[in-house]
Amino acid sequence: MVERTPIFDAVCYALLTLGAIVALLPFAVVLIAATQDLHAVNQVPMPLVPGGSLFGNLAEAWERAHLGPRLLTSFVFASAVAAGKVVFAGMAAFAIVYFRFPGRMLIFWAIFATLMLPLEVRIVPTYAVAANALQPFQAILDATGTTWAIERLSGLRVALHWGLLNSYLGLVLPLVATATGTFLYRQFFLTVPDEIAEAARMDGAGPIRFFCEILMPLSRSNMVALATIMFVAAWNQYLWPLLISTDPNFGTATTQLKALIPGEFGLPDWNVAMAGTLIIMAPPLVVMILMQRWFVRGLVATEK
């Protein structure tokens, strides 16, 4: 047991205050820079007192980067990724915990090992699949000689192609699998008493009904916590949306920030860029504020 003393409390509060200052300082700089005019934002050092050009900078950033449709794309993209991760992670954990089949633990550890493979490591094969989702099937047909046989018999060459570039499917599908969510669900499902599954089985509930009507309501806090984390992570994705969106009229708000960055010989209007940053960071911040209670409960609650 840790004994609480005034000195210990003072040290803890001092460290927490220091950590809060370090964490909030970049946000304060962005906010102050977004309120400055062109002359003030380029002064060295920049004034640390807010200016009066915030709304003008916000309007200019909104118009220049066309943030309206980009924010809608980002919201659909992040929501779909979060929902997909919640659903697929729950189904994967349900299969691993409640179904007895050979190699299930090997499959679980294989999924868990993907935590060591970030998106940047598998970006090239993922992009190749997104450019033509049917390429693996085409390779199988070519390797087995099926393509050659069909061409000899019918004179037609099979060329399977399904491109996912510049589409919501291309944005969402490569990101819906999550080892973190699978592990979180698995750990929760292991705490559910076996008597609940036995009672559901005696009442005639099948696996799907047991999963949808019993396990999912019980794991509501975990679902909200996971969805919140994944929504913010998907909203902040930059590399994958940048690669998958080759059409200048299709993309997310985060990738559109590049339209606000001053060029090498352009006007150094960093105040407009910071105003655009404020607009783009607002939605995930609102989601975190609204979901904070459920988020904390889902991560630390022990009354399973």
C-alpha positions as CSV (number, residue, x, y, z in Angstrom):
1,M,0.0,0.0,0.0
2,V,1.4,3.4,-1.0
3,E,1.3,5.9,1.9
4,R,0.0,9.3,0.9
5,T,2.0,12.3,2.2
6,P,1.9,16.0,1.4
7,I,5.3,15.8,-0.2
8,F,4.4,12.8,-2.3
9,D,1.1,14.5,-3.4
10,A,3.0,17.7,-4.3
11,V,5.5,15.8,-6.4
12,C,2.7,13.9,-8.2
13,Y,0.8,17.1,-8.9
14,A,3.9,18.8,-10.1
15,L,4.8,16.0,-12.5
16,L,1.2,15.8,-13.8
17,T,1.2,19.6,-14.3
18,L,4.5,19.4,-16.2
19,G,3.2,16.6,-18.4
20,A,0.0,18.5,-19.1
21,I,2.0,21.6,-20.1
22,V,4.3,19.5,-22.4
23,A,1.2,17.8,-24.0
24,L,-0.8,21.0,-24.5
25,L,1.9,23.3,-25.6
26,P,1.8,22.3,-29.3
27,F,-1.9,22.8,-29.3
28,A,-1.6,26.2,-27.8
29,V,1.0,27.2,-30.4
30,V,-1.3,26.0,-33.2
31,L,-4.3,27.9,-31.7
32,I,-2.3,31.2,-31.2
33,A,-0.8,31.0,-34.7
34,A,-4.2,30.5,-36.2
35,T,-5.3,33.8,-34.7
36,Q,-2.4,35.8,-36.1
37,D,-2.2,37.8,-39.3
38,L,0.6,37.1,-41.9
39,H,3.0,39.6,-40.4
40,A,2.7,38.5,-36.8
41,V,2.9,34.8,-37.6
42,N,6.3,35.2,-39.3
43,Q,7.8,37.3,-36.5
44,V,10.7,35.7,-34.6
45,P,9.7,35.0,-31.9
46,M,6.0,34.8,-32.8
47,P,3.7,36.7,-30.4
48,L,2.2,34.4,-27.7
49,V,-0.8,36.6,-27.4
50,P,-3.8,35.6,-29.5
51,G,-4.6,37.9,-32.4
52,G,-7.9,38.8,-34.1
53,S,-7.7,37.0,-37.4
54,L,-9.0,33.6,-36.4
55,F,-12.3,33.6,-38.3
56,G,-10.7,35.1,-41.4
57,N,-8.0,32.4,-41.4
58,L,-10.6,29.6,-40.8
59,A,-12.7,30.8,-43.7
60,E,-9.7,31.0,-46.0
61,A,-8.4,27.6,-45.0
62,W,-11.9,26.1,-45.6
63,E,-12.2,27.6,-49.1
64,R,-8.6,27.0,-50.2
65,A,-8.4,23.3,-49.2
66,H,-12.1,22.5,-50.0
67,L,-12.4,21.0,-46.5
68,G,-16.2,20.5,-46.7
69,P,-16.2,17.4,-48.9
70,R,-12.9,16.2,-47.5
71,L,-14.3,16.3,-43.9
72,L,-17.3,14.3,-45.1
73,T,-14.9,11.7,-46.7
74,S,-12.8,11.5,-43.5
75,F,-15.9,11.1,-41.4
76,V,-17.3,8.2,-43.5
77,F,-13.8,6.7,-43.8
78,A,-13.1,6.8,-40.0
79,S,-16.6,5.7,-39.0
80,A,-16.5,2.7,-41.4
81,V,-13.0,1.7,-40.3
82,A,-14.0,1.9,-36.6
83,A,-17.2,-0.1,-37.2
84,G,-15.4,-2.7,-39.3
85,K,-12.7,-3.2,-36.6
86,V,-15.3,-3.6,-33.9
87,V,-17.3,-6.1,-35.8
88,F,-14.5,-8.2,-37.3
89,A,-12.5,-8.2,-34.0
90,G,-15.5,-9.4,-32.1
91,M,-16.2,-12.1,-34.6
92,A,-12.6,-13.3,-34.6
93,A,-12.3,-13.3,-30.8
94,F,-15.7,-15.1,-30.6
95,A,-14.4,-17.9,-32.9
96,I,-11.1,-18.2,-31.0
97,V,-12.7,-18.4,-27.6
98,Y,-15.9,-20.4,-28.1
99,F,-15.1,-22.7,-31.0
100,R,-12.8,-25.7,-30.5
101,F,-10.9,-26.4,-33.7
102,P,-7.3,-27.5,-34.4
103,G,-4.8,-24.6,-34.5
104,R,-7.0,-22.0,-33.0
105,M,-4.3,-20.8,-30.6
106,L,-1.8,-20.8,-33.5
107,I,-4.2,-18.6,-35.4
108,F,-4.6,-16.3,-32.4
109,W,-0.8,-15.9,-32.0
110,A,-0.5,-15.3,-35.7
111,I,-3.0,-12.5,-35.5
112,F,-1.3,-11.1,-32.4
113,A,2.1,-11.2,-34.2
114,T,0.7,-8.7,-36.7
115,L,1.0,-6.0,-34.0
116,M,4.7,-6.0,-34.9
117,L,3.9,-5.2,-38.6
118,P,2.7,-1.6,-38.9
119,L,1.0,-0.4,-42.1
120,E,4.2,1.1,-43.4
121,V,5.8,-2.3,-43.6
122,R,3.1,-3.9,-45.7
123,I,2.2,-0.8,-47.7
124,V,3.5,-2.1,-51.0
125,P,1.6,-5.4,-51.2
126,T,-1.5,-3.7,-49.7
127,Y,-1.4,-1.1,-52.5
128,A,-0.9,-3.8,-55.1
129,V,-4.0,-5.6,-53.9
130,A,-6.0,-2.4,-53.8
131,A,-4.9,-1.6,-57.3
132,N,-6.3,-4.9,-58.5
133,A,-8.2,-6.9,-55.8
134,L,-8.5,-9.9,-58.1
135,Q,-4.8,-10.2,-58.9
136,P,-4.3,-13.1,-56.5
137,F,-7.0,-15.1,-58.3
138,Q,-5.5,-14.2,-61.6
139,A,-2.2,-15.4,-60.4
140,I,-3.7,-18.8,-59.4
141,L,-5.4,-19.1,-62.8
142,D,-2.1,-18.4,-64.5
143,A,-0.1,-20.7,-62.3
144,T,-2.5,-23.7,-62.8
145,G,-2.7,-23.2,-66.5
146,T,-6.5,-22.4,-66.4
147,T,-6.0,-19.1,-68.2
148,W,-4.1,-20.9,-71.1
149,A,-6.7,-23.6,-71.3
150,I,-9.6,-21.2,-71.5
151,E,-7.8,-19.2,-74.1
152,R,-7.1,-22.3,-76.2
153,L,-10.7,-23.6,-76.0
154,S,-12.6,-20.3,-76.4
155,G,-10.2,-17.9,-77.8
156,L,-10.9,-15.5,-74.9
157,R,-8.2,-14.6,-72.4
158,V,-9.3,-14.3,-68.7
159,A,-8.1,-11.0,-67.2
160,L,-9.6,-10.4,-63.8
161,H,-9.4,-6.8,-62.6
162,W,-11.1,-4.9,-59.8
163,G,-9.5,-1.7,-58.9
164,L,-10.2,-0.1,-55.5
165,L,-8.2,3.1,-56.0
166,N,-10.1,6.4,-55.3
167,S,-13.0,4.5,-53.6
168,Y,-14.3,4.1,-50.0
169,L,-13.7,0.4,-50.3
170,G,-10.1,0.9,-51.1
171,L,-9.8,3.3,-48.1
172,V,-11.6,1.1,-45.6
173,L,-11.0,-2.6,-46.4
174,P,-7.2,-2.8,-45.9
175,L,-7.6,-1.2,-42.4
176,V,-10.6,-3.1,-40.9
177,A,-8.5,-6.0,-39.4
178,T,-7.1,-5.3,-36.0
179,A,-5.0,-7.5,-33.7
180,T,-5.5,-5.0,-30.8
181,G,-9.3,-5.3,-31.0
182,T,-9.1,-9.1,-31.3
183,F,-6.9,-9.3,-28.2
184,L,-9.2,-6.9,-26.3
185,Y,-12.3,-8.9,-27.1
186,R,-10.6,-12.2,-26.4
187,Q,-9.5,-11.1,-22.9
188,F,-13.1,-10.0,-22.1
189,F,-14.8,-13.1,-23.5
190,L,-12.5,-15.3,-21.3
191,T,-14.0,-13.6,-18.3
192,V,-17.6,-14.4,-19.2
193,P,-18.8,-17.3,-17.0
194,D,-19.3,-20.6,-18.9
195,E,-22.7,-20.8,-17.2
196,I,-24.0,-18.0,-19.5
197,A,-23.1,-20.0,-22.6
198,E,-24.6,-23.1,-21.2
199,A,-27.8,-21.4,-20.2
200,A,-28.0,-19.9,-23.7
201,R,-27.5,-23.3,-25.2
202,M,-30.2,-24.8,-23.1
203,D,-32.6,-22.0,-24.2
204,G,-32.0,-23.0,-27.8
205,A,-29.8,-20.0,-28.7
206,G,-27.4,-20.7,-31.6
207,P,-23.9,-19.3,-31.9
208,I,-25.0,-16.2,-33.8
209,R,-27.8,-15.4,-31.4
210,F,-25.5,-15.9,-28.4
211,F,-23.0,-13.6,-30.0
212,C,-25.4,-10.8,-31.0
213,E,-27.8,-10.9,-28.1
214,I,-25.6,-11.8,-25.1
215,L,-21.9,-11.2,-25.8
216,M,-22.3,-7.9,-27.7
217,P,-24.5,-6.2,-25.0
218,L,-22.1,-7.4,-22.3
219,S,-19.1,-5.9,-24.1
220,R,-20.7,-2.6,-24.8
221,S,-18.0,-0.7,-22.9
222,N,-15.2,-2.5,-24.8
223,M,-16.9,-1.8,-28.1
224,V,-17.2,2.0,-27.4
225,A,-13.6,2.2,-26.2
226,L,-12.3,0.3,-29.2
227,A,-14.4,2.3,-31.6
228,T,-13.2,5.6,-30.1
229,I,-9.5,4.5,-30.4
230,M,-9.9,3.3,-34.0
231,F,-12.0,6.3,-35.1
232,V,-9.2,8.7,-34.0
233,A,-6.5,6.5,-35.5
234,A,-8.3,6.2,-38.8
235,W,-9.0,10.0,-38.9
236,N,-5.3,10.7,-38.4
237,Q,-4.2,8.2,-41.1
238,Y,-2.1,10.0,-43.7
239,L,0.1,7.6,-45.7
240,W,-2.6,5.1,-46.8
241,P,-5.2,7.8,-47.9
242,L,-2.4,9.6,-49.6
243,L,-1.5,6.6,-51.7
244,I,-4.9,5.3,-52.4
245,S,-6.3,8.7,-53.5
246,T,-4.8,9.4,-56.9
247,D,-7.7,11.5,-57.9
248,P,-7.2,15.1,-56.8
249,N,-11.0,15.4,-56.2
250,F,-11.0,12.4,-53.8
251,G,-9.2,12.3,-50.5
252,T,-9.4,12.8,-46.7
253,A,-9.1,16.1,-44.8
254,T,-5.8,15.0,-43.3
255,T,-4.1,14.6,-46.7
256,Q,-5.6,17.9,-47.8
257,L,-3.5,19.7,-45.3
258,K,-0.7,19.7,-48.0
259,A,-2.8,22.2,-49.9
260,L,-2.3,24.7,-47.1
261,I,1.4,24.3,-46.6
262,P,3.2,27.3,-48.1
263,G,5.4,26.5,-51.1
264,E,9.1,27.1,-51.4
265,F,8.5,30.5,-53.2
266,G,4.9,31.0,-52.0
267,L,3.5,33.3,-49.4
268,P,4.5,32.0,-45.9
269,D,0.9,32.2,-44.5
270,W,1.3,29.7,-41.7
271,N,-1.6,31.2,-40.0
272,V,-3.9,29.8,-42.6
273,A,-2.2,26.4,-42.3
274,M,-2.7,26.4,-38.6
275,A,-6.3,27.4,-39.0
276,G,-6.9,24.4,-41.3
277,T,-5.2,22.2,-38.7
278,L,-7.7,23.4,-36.1
279,I,-10.6,22.5,-38.3
280,I,-9.3,19.0,-39.1
281,M,-8.4,18.2,-35.5
282,A,-11.8,19.3,-34.2
283,P,-13.9,16.2,-35.1
284,P,-11.7,13.6,-33.3
285,L,-11.4,15.9,-30.4
286,V,-15.2,16.2,-30.1
287,V,-15.5,12.4,-30.3
288,M,-13.0,11.9,-27.5
289,I,-14.8,14.4,-25.3
290,L,-18.2,12.8,-25.9
291,M,-16.9,9.3,-25.5
292,Q,-14.5,9.9,-22.6
293,R,-16.7,8.3,-19.9
294,W,-17.3,5.2,-22.0
295,F,-13.7,5.1,-23.1
296,V,-12.3,5.0,-19.6
297,R,-14.9,2.5,-18.5
298,G,-14.1,0.2,-21.3
299,L,-10.4,0.2,-20.5
300,V,-10.4,0.0,-16.7
301,A,-13.7,-1.5,-15.7
302,T,-13.4,-4.7,-13.8
303,E,-17.0,-5.6,-13.1
304,K,-17.3,-8.1,-16.0
